[in-house]
C-alpha cells in the first residue's frame, strides 16, 4: 500500500514484528561502491528520526533511499536504478530500431529513384 501515499512516518519496530515469519537477509549492496558510516552514527540518526513524517515516493524517496542515506549518507535505490536502466535500454533499442527502419526506407527510396 506504500505506493498509494505521499507521506510516511518513521517508526522503530522489532525486526521480528516487521518480517513476521518471512525470510530476510542483510543487503548492503553498495558497500563496494560507497563507504559506510560508523554504526553508532547510523543508529543515532535513525533513532533521532523516529516519529518524523517524511515525503514518500516509490521512485525518489522510498524505504531503500532512507536506509542507504542512513548507512552511506547518500539516498540511493538499486531497485529504482535497475528499473531506470532497463527503461533507458528499452527506449534505446526502440530508437535504434526506428533509425534502422528509417535508413532502410531511405535506401529503398533511393534505389527506386535510381531505376
PyMOL commands that set and color helices and strands:
alter all, ss='L'
color gray80, all
select helices_A, chain A and resi 2-4+15-19+39-49+63-72+78-114
alter helices_A, ss='H'
color red, helices_A
select strands_A, chain A and resi 7-9+53-55
alter strands_A, ss='S'
color yellow, strands_A
deselect
rebuild
show_as cartoon
